[in-house]
């Protein structure tokens, strides 16, 4: 599969103890939303701690193309002069969202109720991913779209000139779809109602409230019912982006499997819609503790301390937790390889439509490195070999997926032989400082 840059083959070799502090970058989900909501507010939103990964930078470029003024002040400090709800101008070029499903789906929602026409594209990974999950609900607002077969990008969307509010039950557990509908609902008169059967990450709801929108959430027998009143004037905000729990997952899991390790990962958000991995690791016997638990910006935050855990046991991961750790299954499957016994992961069909088919990508790489995997449409089982018994030695394809590349680099820290990936370049989409950060802890990752 070809991406948009030169492939960067990488090798991770077994290493000594990992130690020290891992200051991971800002949260990807919150970074995208900060730029998009900043562009939909009237006035200047200030953002610090923005994740400066390719995915988020592409969203920043898109917001500029829609008429917002997006300024990089250096050191993770950005400002966005927004154009107001319904104020997007028609971009004069194609919007390229690179590798980012979150970017393209949220932006499609945000422009769907503006009287403009926009063409979207992405890299080979993004152009293979399903977009009907967004074009179906935005059609209810009055937007129309034409894309390639299977509802794939490149795709042109004609926003609704006279949008109507909708009531929409999200058919799959997807924060991206929920958020696209809510962002579209911003410029529809009256109340838009979104229902989700399973709770997914709730950053859009929290941030819309912070920007001054009228939004309420009720837990009912139908699920979470979110009601948004359209056409508010969003007030610009000062946003401090918390560090990303999905990025924290990599140094945490690396420390758990690498002999002698003791790593502190400070300031990690433990929003219950995001923190599932950490509880799953604890249920497997990982030595992972939450230090200095506190509240920051209305969110639970802690410093994570992860230590080498020689007696990991396979576990059945609660499917009810799946949405809260959906991006962490690849690296969890690596930890599972070092546990005794089976780790069973069910109710995870969504993994098949991420940046890659993550069950397939991980199964291929794990098997190549001597770990047995069983899989079905929406489940998989990793047959753990126990600490010290994972052979390694093979090259894994990353399939243009940052989390696949990073997971196999973590694996190589504790296998008998080094582990290679064919292309680590996608890591820059979400964790541009992955290599120096891991090197600082004592990892041996090289570009080969
Ligand atoms: C995200 C939602 C998740 C996640 C993605 C970020 C978001 O996708 O996989 O990395 O910021 O809303 P889905 O909502 O499609 O599950």
Boltz pocket constraint, residues with backbone or C-beta under 6 A from the ligand:
constraints:
  - pocket:
      binder: B
      contacts: [[A, 28], [A, 29], [A, 30], [A, 102], [A, 173], [A, 174], [A, 175], [A, 176], [A, 177], [A, 179], [A, 200], [A, 201], [A, 326], [A, 327], [A, 350]]
      max_distance: 6.0
